[in-house]
Amino acid sequence: MTTISRRIFLGSAGSAVLLTAACGNGIGGDGSQKIDARVDATQNFLFSQYPGTRDLASRAYGVLYIPLVTEAGFGIGGGFGRGALRINNATVDYYSTAKATFGFQIGAQQYAHALFFMTEPALADFRRGKGWAAGADIRYATPEQGASIGKDTTELDPVVALVFGQQGLIAGATLSGTKYSRIIP
């Protein structure tokens, strides 16, 4: 039986955090103006590449745009990103997203995602919580569905997540285990 000492565990976790920070995620960036500019660009990209998301956003009670999440791992890993919650297309709050992973993994990747809050209670729960974790109540849409996602596929889902723009060396991106926290940039 192999045991992992705290030193090895903390060293691996520290390496993952440094690698994540080195990927240009804008940690400690220029605050709200930089986040808003990235969110604007992400929203424009999303609507132009996946036209069905424009209608989805218009029916949502709020949309959280996370323009850039950077993940890195070598056995132990993590990810971080920042974005903005928009209600009626106006920024109302800023959020960070963070996750820790453990298991067979090596590499780094970056991606964007958006959470469409399709019910008032889902949005209220998200905003009321001190930290909201992505869980089973999220319906994942693929970028290919983003072009044609319709009312019939989302009317019963409280939150619809769309992950897009993946680049890097880790296969797949999921939001399970991701925690969102309100921030003041």
C-alpha positions as CSV (number, residue, x, y, z in Angstrom):
1,M,0.0,0.0,0.0
2,T,1.4,3.4,-1.0
3,T,0.9,6.4,1.2
4,I,1.1,10.0,0.1
5,S,2.8,12.4,2.6
6,R,1.4,15.8,3.2
7,R,4.6,17.3,1.7
8,I,4.0,15.4,-1.6
9,F,0.3,16.3,-1.6
10,L,0.9,20.0,-0.9
11,G,3.8,20.2,-3.3
12,S,1.6,18.7,-6.1
13,A,-1.3,21.0,-5.2
14,G,1.0,24.0,-5.1
15,S,2.5,23.1,-8.5
16,A,-1.0,22.8,-10.0
17,V,-1.9,26.2,-8.6
18,L,1.2,27.8,-10.0
19,L,0.7,26.2,-13.4
20,T,-2.9,27.4,-13.4
21,A,-1.8,30.9,-12.6
22,A,0.8,30.9,-15.3
23,C,-1.8,30.1,-18.0
24,G,-2.8,33.8,-18.3
25,N,-6.1,33.7,-16.6
26,G,-5.9,37.3,-15.4
27,I,-5.8,36.4,-11.7
28,G,-5.3,39.6,-9.9
29,G,-6.2,41.5,-13.1
30,D,-7.6,45.0,-13.7
31,G,-10.9,44.4,-11.9
32,S,-14.4,44.9,-13.1
33,Q,-13.5,46.6,-16.4
34,K,-11.4,43.7,-17.6
35,I,-14.0,41.2,-16.5
36,D,-16.8,43.1,-18.3
37,A,-14.7,43.4,-21.5
38,R,-14.0,39.7,-21.5
39,V,-17.7,38.9,-20.8
40,D,-18.8,41.2,-23.6
41,A,-16.4,39.4,-26.0
42,T,-17.5,36.0,-24.8
43,Q,-21.2,36.9,-25.1
44,N,-20.7,38.2,-28.7
45,F,-18.7,35.0,-29.6
46,L,-21.4,32.8,-28.1
47,F,-24.3,34.5,-29.9
48,S,-22.5,34.6,-33.2
49,Q,-21.2,31.0,-33.1
50,Y,-24.3,29.4,-31.5
51,P,-27.3,31.5,-32.5
52,G,-29.8,29.5,-30.4
53,T,-28.0,30.9,-27.3
54,R,-29.3,34.4,-28.0
55,D,-32.9,33.2,-27.5
56,L,-31.9,31.1,-24.5
57,A,-30.3,34.1,-22.9
58,S,-33.4,36.2,-23.6
59,R,-35.6,33.6,-21.8
60,A,-33.2,33.2,-18.9
61,Y,-33.7,35.1,-15.6
62,G,-29.9,35.6,-15.5
63,V,-26.7,34.3,-17.2
64,L,-23.3,33.8,-15.6
65,Y,-20.6,34.2,-18.2
66,I,-17.1,32.8,-17.3
67,P,-14.9,33.9,-20.2
68,L,-11.8,31.9,-19.3
69,V,-11.3,29.0,-17.0
70,T,-7.8,27.6,-16.7
71,E,-7.4,24.0,-15.5
72,A,-4.1,22.2,-14.9
73,G,-3.2,19.0,-13.2
74,F,-0.7,16.3,-12.6
75,G,-2.5,13.7,-10.5
76,I,-3.8,16.6,-8.4
77,G,-5.2,19.6,-10.2
78,G,-7.4,22.6,-10.1
79,G,-9.1,25.3,-12.1
80,F,-9.9,28.9,-11.7
81,G,-11.8,31.6,-13.6
82,R,-13.7,34.9,-13.1
83,G,-16.8,36.2,-14.7
84,A,-20.0,38.2,-14.4
85,L,-23.7,37.5,-13.7
86,R,-25.9,39.5,-16.0
87,I,-29.6,40.1,-15.6
88,N,-31.4,41.8,-18.4
89,N,-28.0,42.1,-20.1
90,A,-26.6,44.2,-17.3
91,T,-23.8,43.1,-14.9
92,V,-25.2,42.7,-11.4
93,D,-22.4,40.7,-9.7
94,Y,-19.0,39.3,-10.3
95,Y,-18.0,35.7,-9.5
96,S,-15.0,33.4,-9.4
97,T,-15.1,29.7,-10.1
98,A,-12.8,27.2,-8.6
99,K,-12.4,23.5,-8.6
100,A,-10.0,20.9,-7.4
101,T,-9.5,17.5,-9.0
102,F,-7.8,14.3,-8.1
103,G,-7.2,11.3,-10.2
104,F,-5.6,10.3,-13.5
105,Q,-4.8,13.6,-15.2
106,I,-1.9,15.4,-16.7
107,G,-1.9,18.6,-18.7
108,A,-3.7,22.0,-18.9
109,Q,-6.7,23.4,-20.7
110,Q,-8.7,26.6,-21.0
111,Y,-12.3,27.0,-21.9
112,A,-15.3,29.3,-21.4
113,H,-18.7,28.5,-20.1
114,A,-22.1,30.1,-19.4
115,L,-24.8,29.2,-16.9
116,F,-28.3,30.1,-18.0
117,F,-30.6,30.3,-15.0
118,M,-34.0,29.3,-16.5
119,T,-36.1,29.7,-13.3
120,E,-36.4,32.5,-10.7
121,P,-35.8,30.1,-7.8
122,A,-32.6,28.7,-9.4
123,L,-31.2,32.3,-9.8
124,A,-32.3,33.2,-6.3
125,D,-30.6,30.1,-4.8
126,F,-27.4,31.0,-6.7
127,R,-27.3,34.6,-5.6
128,R,-28.3,33.9,-2.0
129,G,-25.7,31.3,-1.4
130,K,-22.2,32.1,0.1
131,G,-20.8,29.6,-2.4
132,W,-22.8,27.6,-5.0
133,A,-21.5,24.2,-6.2
134,A,-22.5,23.0,-9.7
135,G,-24.4,19.7,-9.2
136,A,-27.0,17.4,-10.6
137,D,-29.6,20.2,-11.2
138,I,-27.6,21.4,-14.2
139,R,-28.4,20.3,-17.7
140,Y,-25.3,20.3,-20.0
141,A,-25.7,21.5,-23.6
142,T,-23.0,20.8,-26.1
143,P,-21.7,23.6,-28.4
144,E,-23.3,21.8,-31.3
145,Q,-26.7,22.1,-29.5
146,G,-26.0,25.8,-29.0
147,A,-27.0,26.5,-32.5
148,S,-30.4,24.9,-32.2
149,I,-31.2,24.7,-28.5
150,G,-34.9,25.4,-28.1
151,K,-37.7,26.0,-25.6
152,D,-38.7,22.3,-25.5
153,T,-35.3,21.2,-24.3
154,T,-34.9,23.8,-21.5
155,E,-38.4,24.5,-20.1
156,L,-37.9,22.0,-17.2
157,D,-34.2,22.6,-16.5
158,P,-33.5,25.1,-13.8
159,V,-29.9,25.7,-15.0
160,V,-28.4,25.1,-18.5
161,A,-24.6,25.0,-18.8
162,L,-22.8,25.4,-22.1
163,V,-19.0,24.7,-22.1
164,F,-17.2,26.0,-25.3
165,G,-13.9,27.2,-26.7
166,Q,-11.8,24.4,-25.3
167,Q,-8.1,24.5,-25.9
168,G,-5.4,22.5,-24.3
169,L,-4.2,19.0,-23.5
170,I,-6.8,17.7,-21.0
171,A,-9.6,15.9,-22.8
172,G,-13.1,17.0,-21.7
173,A,-14.3,19.8,-19.5
174,T,-17.0,19.4,-16.9
175,L,-18.4,21.7,-14.3
176,S,-19.2,19.1,-11.7
177,G,-17.5,19.9,-8.5
178,T,-17.1,23.5,-9.5
179,K,-17.8,26.1,-6.8
180,Y,-18.9,29.7,-7.6
181,S,-18.3,32.5,-5.2
182,R,-19.3,36.2,-5.4
183,I,-16.2,38.5,-5.6
184,I,-15.4,42.2,-5.5
185,P,-12.9,42.7,-8.3
